[in-house]
Structure formats: structure tokens, C-alpha cells
Amino acid sequence: MSGEKGQNQQQNLNRPVTDEAIFKVTKEIVVKFIEVGRLTPANFADTYEQIYTTVKRSVYPE
């Protein structure tokens, strides 16, 4: 039984990360920044782009 569980976990680790997942992670980070007052409408575009790029780079290293 534990062999099957380990094999399923390994398969999950090898699944590709979708663009949708990257957008969701970026959104969650942006929401947290808004909640703590770090992000305002004035700097939203620049900050969002930086967060998205950082998340994407961490998933797909160059």
C-alpha cells in the first residue's frame, strides 16, 4: 500500500504546472499584499507584473 502512495506522490511531482496555476498563485500573493497595505492601485500594474514574473521563473527556470 505504501508503495502505491509513494508512486502517486512521485507522479504528482512530475505534473507540469499550468499557466492557470501560476495565475492563481500570483493572485493569492497580490491579495495578501493588498490586505497588508503593501499594494495600492497606483503601483498595482508594476507589482503584479513583478510577482507574476517571479512565480513563473520559479516554476520554469531559464
C-alpha positions in Angstrom: 0.0 0.0 0.0 2.7 2.5 0.9 4.4 1.7 -2.5 1.3 2.9 -4.3 1.2 6.0 -2.2 4.8 6.9 -2.9 4.3 6.2 -6.6 1.2 8.5 -6.7 3.2 11.3 -4.9 6.0 11.0 -7.4 3.5 11.3 -10.3 2.1 14.4 -8.8 5.5 16.0 -8.5 6.2 15.4 -12.2 3.0 17.0 -13.4 3.5 20.2 -15.4 2.4 23.4 -13.8 -0.3 25.1 -15.8 -0.5 28.9 -16.6 -3.8 28.8 -14.6 -1.9 27.6 -11.5 0.7 30.4 -12.0 -2.1 33.0 -12.2 -3.8 31.6 -9.1 -0.6 31.8 -7.1 0.1 35.3 -8.3 -3.5 36.3 -7.4 -3.1 34.9 -3.9 0.1 36.8 -3.3 -1.4 40.0 -4.7 -4.4 39.6 -2.4 -2.2 39.2 0.6 -0.2 42.3 -0.4 -3.4 44.3 -0.7 -4.6 43.0 2.8 -1.4 44.2 4.5 -1.4 47.5 2.6 1.7 46.9 0.6 -0.1 47.2 -2.7 -2.1 50.1 -3.9 -3.9 50.9 -7.1 -1.1 53.3 -8.0 1.5 50.6 -8.1 -0.7 47.6 -8.9 0.5 47.1 -12.6 4.2 47.1 -11.8 3.9 45.0 -8.7 1.6 42.4 -10.4 4.0 42.0 -13.3 6.9 41.6 -10.9 5.1 38.9 -8.9 3.9 37.1 -11.9 7.4 37.0 -13.5 8.9 35.8 -10.2 6.4 33.0 -9.8 6.8 31.9 -13.4 10.6 32.0 -13.2 10.5 29.8 -10.0 8.3 27.3 -11.9 10.2 27.4 -15.2 13.8 28.2 -14.5 15.7 29.5 -17.6 
